[in-house]
């Protein structure tokens, strides 16, 4: 499988449907594909469910998407930081839904989706509001909660370099959730700094193989 090399970010997100679940990479702003998010705002899809580590920083990137009124629900681990005023205002006004998922559970739910596993048992959050209503089971004397796969219709991720097939190399902490999100979405769009010819990437450094990547755009 070879990824489509897009001319620009608008082409990369074209066709995104209303009501989609969108996985957006980034740990705060580290690795967040801001140009792709800006293109999604221009594209116009609404009633979105966003899955990300945070719920937006400042007024750019994911925060700008929230401010545009395009998001119905956010699934994340850290909805509030000192600069998360956009989400905070929307949530307090009752204009957006929130599902808080512990960070490790968030990553594993997406990894589970990518691996085709029906769910997993986790001790994280047992007995708290985060797991209220979920199925529990005792295993070796310890309580666990059943966590289900978390899939996306679209994943927007940032990587450092790609080859023309779509193999991806990440740079340091910008890698974060990109690899698991790339396995968990129907359509995966990668924003990269550079696209090189196939064969120029050291195979030992490729983290996300091209089979998971549908579109690549250099920004």
C-alpha positions in Angstrom: 0.0 0.0 0.0 1.3 3.5 -0.9 0.0 6.6 0.8 -1.4 9.5 -1.3 0.9 12.5 -1.3 -1.3 15.5 -1.0 -0.6 18.9 -2.5 -1.7 20.8 0.7 -3.5 20.3 4.0 -6.9 21.2 2.5 -6.6 18.2 0.2 -5.5 16.0 3.0 -8.6 16.5 5.1 -11.1 16.8 2.3 -14.2 14.6 2.7 -14.2 14.5 6.5 -17.9 13.9 7.4 -20.0 15.5 10.1 -20.1 13.4 13.3 -16.7 11.9 12.7 -14.5 10.7 15.6 -11.1 12.4 15.0 -7.9 11.2 16.8 -5.5 14.2 17.1 -1.9 13.6 18.0 0.1 15.8 20.4 1.2 16.1 24.0 0.1 19.6 24.6 1.5 21.4 21.5 4.4 18.9 21.1 3.6 17.0 17.9 0.2 18.5 17.4 -0.5 18.8 13.6 -1.8 22.4 13.8 -1.8 23.0 10.0 -4.1 19.9 9.5 -6.4 21.2 12.3 -6.6 24.6 10.6 -7.5 22.8 7.4 -10.2 20.9 9.2 -11.6 24.2 10.4 -11.7 25.4 6.8 -13.2 22.1 5.6 -16.2 22.7 7.8 -17.0 19.3 9.3 -19.0 19.7 12.5 -20.5 17.6 15.4 -17.0 16.0 15.9 -15.8 13.8 18.7 -12.1 14.6 19.3 -9.8 12.2 21.0 -6.5 13.8 22.2 -4.3 13.9 25.2 -5.3 17.5 26.0 -8.4 19.6 25.3 -6.5 22.5 23.5 -3.9 25.1 24.4 -4.2 28.9 24.0 -6.2 29.9 20.9 -4.5 27.8 18.2 -4.7 24.2 16.9 -7.3 22.1 18.8 -8.4 25.1 20.8 -9.3 27.0 17.6 -11.3 24.0 16.4 -13.2 24.1 19.7 -13.7 27.8 19.4 -15.2 27.4 15.9 -18.0 25.3 17.5 -17.2 22.2 15.5 -16.8 19.8 18.4 -19.5 18.0 20.3 -17.4 15.9 22.6 -13.8 15.7 23.8 -12.2 12.4 25.0 -8.9 13.2 26.7 -6.7 12.8 29.8 -5.9 16.4 30.6 -8.8 18.8 29.8 -7.6 21.7 31.9 -4.2 23.5 32.0 -3.4 27.1 32.6 -4.0 28.0 29.0 -7.1 25.8 28.3 -9.6 28.7 28.5 -11.4 27.8 25.3 -12.4 24.4 26.5 -13.0 25.6 30.0 -15.5 28.3 28.8 -17.4 25.9 26.5 -17.6 23.2 29.2 -18.8 25.5 31.9 -21.5 26.8 29.5 -22.7 23.3 28.8 -21.7 23.5 25.1 -19.4 20.5 25.0 -19.2 17.0 26.4 -16.2 15.6 28.2 -15.0 12.0 28.8 -11.9 11.9 30.9 -9.7 8.8 30.3 -6.5 8.1 32.2 -3.5 8.6 30.0 -2.3 5.0 29.9 -5.8 3.8 29.4 -6.3 6.2 26.5 -3.2 4.9 24.7 -4.1 1.3 25.4 -7.7 1.7 24.2 -6.4 3.0 20.9 -3.7 0.3 20.7 -6.4 -2.3 21.4 -8.5 -0.9 18.5 -5.5 -1.2 16.2 -4.7 -4.7 17.3 -8.2 -6.0 16.8 -8.6 -6.9 20.5 -12.1 -6.7 22.0 -11.1 -5.0 25.2 -8.8 -5.3 28.2 -9.0 -5.4 32.0 -7.3 -2.5 33.8 -7.0 -1.7 37.5 -6.8 2.1 36.8 -9.7 4.1 38.1 -11.5 1.2 39.8 -13.9 2.6 42.4 -13.8 6.1 41.0 -16.2 8.2 38.9 -14.0 7.5 35.8 -15.2 3.9 35.8 -18.7 4.2 37.1 -21.1 1.9 35.2 -18.3 -0.2 33.7 -18.0 -3.9 34.0 -15.6 -5.1 36.8 -14.0 -8.4 37.6 -11.7 -9.7 40.4 -8.5 -11.3 39.1 -6.0 -12.8 41.5 -7.6 -10.8 44.4 -7.6 -7.5 42.6 -10.4 -5.5 41.0 -10.2 -4.6 37.4 -12.5 -2.7 35.0 -13.2 -3.6 31.4 -12.0 -1.0 28.9 -13.2 -1.1 25.3 -11.3 -0.2 22.1 -11.3 3.4 21.0 -11.5 3.8 17.2 -11.4 6.8 15.0 -12.8 7.6 11.6 -9.9 10.0 11.0 -6.5 10.4 12.6 -4.4 13.6 12.2 -0.9 13.0 13.3 2.5 14.8 13.1 5.7 13.1 12.1 9.2 14.3 11.2 9.8 12.6 7.8 8.0 10.3 5.4 9.0 8.5 2.3 6.8 8.4 -0.7 5.2 5.2 0.4 4.1 6.7 3.7 6.5 5.2 6.1 6.9 7.6 9.1 9.8 8.7 11.3 9.1 10.8 14.4 11.3 13.3 16.2 11.7 12.9 20.0 8.7 13.7 22.1 6.6 14.8 19.1 6.1 11.1 18.6 3.8 10.6 21.6 0.4 9.3 20.5 1.0 9.2 16.8 2.0 5.6 16.4 -1.1 4.2 18.3 -3.5 6.6 16.6 -2.1 5.5 13.2 -3.3 2.0 13.9 -6.7 2.9 15.3 -8.4 5.1 12.6 -10.0 4.3 9.3 -8.2 7.1 7.5 -4.8 8.3 8.7 -3.3 11.7 7.6 0.3 12.5 8.5 1.7 15.9 8.4 5.5 15.9 8.0 8.4 18.3 7.6 9.9 16.5 4.7 9.0 13.8 2.2 11.9 11.8 0.8 12.2 9.1 -1.9 11.4 5.6 -0.9 14.5 3.8 0.3 16.1 7.0 1.9 14.7 6.3 5.4 16.7 3.8 7.5 14.2 0.9 8.0 15.4 0.6 11.6 14.1 4.1 12.4 10.6 3.7 10.8 8.0 3.6 13.6 4.8 3.7 11.6 4.8 1.5 8.5 3.1 2.8 5.4 0.4 0.2 5.6 -1.2 2.3 8.3 -0.9 5.7 6.5 -3.5 6.9 3.9 -2.3 10.4 3.2 0.9 12.4 3.7 1.4 16.2 3.4 4.6 18.2 3.8 4.2 21.5 5.6 
